Amino acid sequence: MLALLAAYSGDNGNTWKGFDFEIMSRLHEHGFISDPMNRNKSVWLTDEGLERGRQIAER
C-alpha cells in the first residue's frame, strides 16, 4: 500500500486517501503518513514514508 501511495503522490508527498482505512491507520501509526482522520480527501506522506514507498515501488 505504501508503494502505491508513493507512486501516485505528487512531488510534495500529497496523495489520495481512498484506500482501506485500517491500513491507512497503521501507516499513520508507523509514521509514514499524516493522520487520515480528517475532512480532506488526501494525506501527506512523511519524508520517511515517501522514501520508503518509492524504494518498495522500484522493486
C-alpha positions as CSV (number, residue, x, y, z in Angstrom):
1,M,0.0,0.0,0.0
2,L,2.8,2.4,0.8
3,A,4.3,1.8,-2.6
4,L,1.0,2.7,-4.3
5,L,0.7,5.9,-2.2
6,A,4.2,6.9,-3.1
7,A,3.8,6.1,-6.7
8,Y,0.7,8.2,-7.1
9,S,1.8,11.1,-4.9
10,G,2.9,14.5,-6.1
11,D,6.4,15.8,-5.6
12,N,5.4,17.1,-2.2
13,G,4.0,13.8,-0.9
14,N,0.3,14.6,-1.2
15,T,-1.7,11.6,-2.2
16,W,-5.3,10.4,-2.3
17,K,-6.5,8.6,0.8
18,G,-9.3,6.4,-0.7
19,F,-7.8,3.1,0.4
20,D,-8.7,0.8,3.3
21,F,-9.0,2.8,6.4
22,E,-7.4,0.2,8.7
23,I,-4.3,0.1,6.5
24,M,-4.1,3.8,6.4
25,S,-4.4,3.9,10.2
26,R,-1.5,1.5,10.5
27,L,0.7,3.6,8.1
28,H,-0.1,6.6,10.3
29,E,0.8,4.7,13.5
30,H,4.2,3.8,11.9
31,G,4.8,7.5,10.9
32,F,4.6,7.0,7.2
33,I,1.6,9.3,6.5
34,S,-0.3,12.2,8.2
35,D,-3.4,11.4,10.2
36,P,-6.0,10.0,7.8
37,M,-8.9,11.0,10.1
38,N,-9.6,14.4,8.6
39,R,-12.0,16.0,6.1
40,N,-9.5,16.2,3.3
41,K,-9.6,13.6,0.5
42,S,-5.8,13.2,0.7
43,V,-3.0,12.6,3.1
44,W,0.6,13.6,3.2
45,L,3.4,11.1,3.2
46,T,6.2,11.9,5.6
47,D,9.7,12.1,4.2
48,E,10.4,8.6,5.5
49,G,7.1,7.3,4.1
50,L,7.8,8.8,0.7
51,E,11.3,7.5,0.5
52,R,10.4,4.0,1.7
53,G,7.4,3.8,-0.6
54,R,9.4,4.8,-3.6
55,Q,12.1,2.1,-2.7
56,I,9.4,-0.5,-2.5
57,A,7.8,0.6,-5.8
58,E,11.1,0.3,-7.6
59,R,11.4,-3.4,-6.8
